């Protein structure tokens, strides 16, 4: 059985809440595929370090999902 391909629009974008988007809009838009793709390694690093989001850490499942999306080529 083949694993489902992770996509930004259906799997990654929903991880970012409206409050996350608002907090980061001064730097980039978390709801923009192009901007998240460009900064994906930085976003992953900050999430892993617990620096994002500002109101608490992501679960390990969410971090793993983002990492898997990056490693699989960051499909839109």
N, C-alpha and C positions, 0 to 999 in steps of 0.2 A: 504494500500500500504506500503510495507516494504522499509525502507531507504537503500540506497546503502552502502555496506561495504567499508569504506575507506581503501586504501592500500598505502603502502609506495611508490612503484614504479610508480603508476599512479596518486596519489593525493598529496603526500607529497614531494617527491624528486623534482618534477618540481617547487616547491615553492622556492628552493634554486638555485640562479643564479650561473653561473661560477665564477663571482667576489666574491660571498659569499663563495664559496668553496675555492677559492684561499686565501682569507683573513683568513680562519680558518684552513687551512691544517697543520699549525705548531702544532695544538692541536688535531684535528681529522678531518675526511673526511665527509662532509655533504652529499656526494653522496653515502655513505656506509650505507646500512640498519642497519647492526649490530652496527655501531658506533653511528648512530642517535638514535636508539632504546635504547642503553645503557645510552645516555645522554639526552634523551627526556625531562625529567622534568627540567633540567638545561637550555636547549635550550628554552623551553617554558617560563621559568622565565625571561631569558635575553630578549627574544622578547617582553614579556609583559611590562618589565621595559623600553623598548626602547633602550637597550644597543646593540642589534643586529637588523639588520645588521648595519654596521658602517656608512652607507650613508643615513640613514633614517628609520623611523619606518615602520613595516609591517601594512597593513590595519587590521582592527578588523576582517574582514572576513577570512583573512589568519591565524591569530592567533586562531580564533575559529575552523578553519579546523584542525590545528595541535592539539589543545586541544581535539577535538572530536576523532581524530585518536588515541591519547594516551589513552583516556578514553574507547575506544572501543577495546583495546587490542593490538594495534600496528601491524596489519597484514602486511605481506610483500607484 
